[in-house]
Amino acid sequence: MYSTKYVKAKDIDDAATIMASAEDGKFLAGGMTLIPTLKQRLANPDCLIDLSACGLSAIDDDGGAIRIGAMTHHVEVAESALVQKAIPAVADLAGHIGDRQVRNCGTIGGSLANNDPAACYPAALLALGGTVHTQNRSITAEDYFDGMFETTLEESEIIREVSLPKPEKAAYVKFPNPASRYAMVGVFVAKFADGVRVAVTGAGEDGVFRASDLEGALDANFGADAIADGAVSADGLMSDIHASAEYRAHLIGEMTRRAVTACN
Ligand SMILES: Cc1cc2nc3c(=O)[nH]c(=O)nc-3n(C[C@H](O)[C@H](O)[C@H](O)COP(=O)(O)OP(=O)(O)OC[C@H]3O[C@@H](n4cnc5c(N)ncnc54)[C@H](O)[C@@H]3O)c2cc1C
């Protein structure tokens, strides 16, 4: 046993102040990843700072983008009429995360702060060219991800909200691990007036990445037939107990074709 202090922060400034005074503090969202990590003794923070009373769970439409508060649960994103209308692919993504319990407790901020290499939201943020807003600054998706389970967030930085630009068309298709529903491969395709963006999760050795070859092919022809068999190289892809790099490469091509078909 080890002792840990639990504090419910009143607002984001309070959370930052508590973090500054802790020796090894951790922000707590829904606890879907953090609590199992504590149980397995992979982390033993002296202070858990609960963000649930910080008022970070609104969903707004600012015209060009949807803004989602960090503490918004997956089920709230999935069921939001606003998200369903503006970026239905994001509502659909949220509605297929894990199981009912995970969707009720897990949050968009926790998911993006954790940056699990098989998580779904990182693909949406990167493909949509979104921005992570903290109490101090705004970080573009390109500057946010920093390898598996790593981001450019500082220790004391709190995600306040995430903004996701509205595309002309978008779809997310994943090949889920049958046990966890995490992505063995997940592909988010977003078509904007100035081009197509494709982000892949579940497959890269360094976590989520943009597939520039696929983007080029889809810029030229936004149809499933633009992605030839064998179009995706296995270089830089993960091999693990779930799938080889070659199988993941095949899945990326197939999930991309399905996502483009869903867009059209
Ligand atoms: C069985 C299972 C299946 C899952 N399946 C999927 C899936 O299919 N797809 C998918 O994408 N995800 C999946 N997940 C992950 C899930 O969606 C959660 O979002 C993820 O586990 C993070 O949980 P949380 O939001 O409760 O954050 P927590 O576990 O509370 O926190 C996670 C980390 O983020 C930090 N953090 C949390 N909020 C903030 C913030 N606002 N600012 C800064 N740091 C913060 C915490 O300090 C901690 O380090 C699954 C999880 C489980 C347990």
PDBQT file of the ligand as one rigid body, heavy atoms in Angstrom, charges set to zero:
ROOT
HETATM    1  C1  LIG A 301     -11.202  -1.479 -21.869  1.00  0.00    +0.000 C 
HETATM    2  C2  LIG A 301     -10.828  -0.184 -22.560  1.00  0.00    +0.000 A 
HETATM    3  C3  LIG A 301     -11.088  -0.056 -23.923  1.00  0.00    +0.000 A 
HETATM    4  C4  LIG A 301     -10.757   1.124 -24.591  1.00  0.00    +0.000 A 
HETATM    5  N1  LIG A 301     -10.995   1.210 -25.921  1.00  0.00    +0.000 NA
HETATM    6  C5  LIG A 301     -10.652   2.336 -26.581  1.00  0.00    +0.000 A 
HETATM    7  C6  LIG A 301     -10.914   2.485 -27.964  1.00  0.00    +0.000 A 
HETATM    8  O1  LIG A 301     -11.504   1.635 -28.619  1.00  0.00    +0.000 OA
HETATM    9  N2  LIG A 301     -10.509   3.647 -28.558  1.00  0.00    +0.000 N 
HETATM   10  C7  LIG A 301      -9.917   4.663 -27.870  1.00  0.00    +0.000 A 
HETATM   11  O2  LIG A 301      -9.592   5.687 -28.450  1.00  0.00    +0.000 OA
HETATM   12  N3  LIG A 301      -9.687   4.562 -26.553  1.00  0.00    +0.000 NA
HETATM   13  C8  LIG A 301     -10.045   3.428 -25.885  1.00  0.00    +0.000 A 
HETATM   14  N4  LIG A 301      -9.831   3.361 -24.547  1.00  0.00    +0.000 N 
HETATM   15  C9  LIG A 301      -9.259   4.539 -23.844  1.00  0.00    +0.000 C 
HETATM   16  C10 LIG A 301     -10.369   5.445 -23.294  1.00  0.00    +0.000 C 
HETATM   17  O3  LIG A 301     -11.043   5.971 -24.387  1.00  0.00    +0.000 OA
HETATM   18  C11 LIG A 301      -9.943   6.610 -22.374  1.00  0.00    +0.000 C 
HETATM   19  O4  LIG A 301     -10.154   7.864 -22.953  1.00  0.00    +0.000 OA
HETATM   20  C12 LIG A 301      -8.507   6.585 -21.961  1.00  0.00    +0.000 C 
HETATM   21  O5  LIG A 301      -8.331   5.362 -21.270  1.00  0.00    +0.000 OA
HETATM   22  C13 LIG A 301      -8.172   7.765 -21.026  1.00  0.00    +0.000 C 
HETATM   23  O6  LIG A 301      -9.048   7.673 -19.929  1.00  0.00    +0.000 OA
HETATM   24  P1  LIG A 301      -9.647   8.960 -19.206  1.00  0.00    +0.000 P 
HETATM   25  O7  LIG A 301     -10.202   9.870 -20.205  1.00  0.00    +0.000 OA
HETATM   26  O8  LIG A 301     -10.543   8.437 -18.142  1.00  0.00    +0.000 OA
HETATM   27  O9  LIG A 301      -8.337   9.657 -18.580  1.00  0.00    +0.000 OA
HETATM   28  P2  LIG A 301      -7.518   9.262 -17.264  1.00  0.00    +0.000 P 
HETATM   29  O10 LIG A 301      -7.300   7.794 -17.243  1.00  0.00    +0.000 OA
HETATM   30  O11 LIG A 301      -8.115   9.870 -16.063  1.00  0.00    +0.000 OA
HETATM   31  O12 LIG A 301      -6.153  10.026 -17.585  1.00  0.00    +0.000 OA
HETATM   32  C14 LIG A 301      -5.264   9.537 -18.573  1.00  0.00    +0.000 C 
HETATM   33  C15 LIG A 301      -4.001  10.403 -18.587  1.00  0.00    +0.000 C 
HETATM   34  O13 LIG A 301      -4.300  11.688 -19.103  1.00  0.00    +0.000 OA
HETATM   35  C16 LIG A 301      -3.998  12.712 -18.141  1.00  0.00    +0.000 C 
HETATM   36  N5  LIG A 301      -5.071  13.698 -18.284  1.00  0.00    +0.000 N 
HETATM   37  C17 LIG A 301      -6.402  13.452 -18.218  1.00  0.00    +0.000 A 
HETATM   38  N6  LIG A 301      -7.108  14.565 -18.499  1.00  0.00    +0.000 NA
HETATM   39  C18 LIG A 301      -6.193  15.543 -18.737  1.00  0.00    +0.000 A 
HETATM   40  C19 LIG A 301      -6.297  16.926 -19.094  1.00  0.00    +0.000 A 
HETATM   41  N7  LIG A 301      -7.482  17.542 -19.277  1.00  0.00    +0.000 N 
HETATM   42  N8  LIG A 301      -5.143  17.620 -19.255  1.00  0.00    +0.000 NA
HETATM   43  C20 LIG A 301      -3.933  17.018 -19.102  1.00  0.00    +0.000 A 
HETATM   44  N9  LIG A 301      -3.778  15.728 -18.764  1.00  0.00    +0.000 NA
HETATM   45  C21 LIG A 301      -4.896  14.991 -18.597  1.00  0.00    +0.000 A 
HETATM   46  C22 LIG A 301      -3.976  12.004 -16.803  1.00  0.00    +0.000 C 
HETATM   47  O14 LIG A 301      -3.127  12.672 -15.874  1.00  0.00    +0.000 OA
HETATM   48  C23 LIG A 301      -3.409  10.649 -17.192  1.00  0.00    +0.000 C 
HETATM   49  O15 LIG A 301      -2.006  10.709 -17.321  1.00  0.00    +0.000 OA
HETATM   50  C24 LIG A 301     -10.170   2.189 -23.873  1.00  0.00    +0.000 A 
HETATM   51  C25 LIG A 301      -9.924   2.071 -22.497  1.00  0.00    +0.000 A 
HETATM   52  C26 LIG A 301     -10.255   0.900 -21.833  1.00  0.00    +0.000 A 
HETATM   53  C27 LIG A 301     -10.001   0.802 -20.349  1.00  0.00    +0.000 C 
ENDROOT
TORSDOF 0
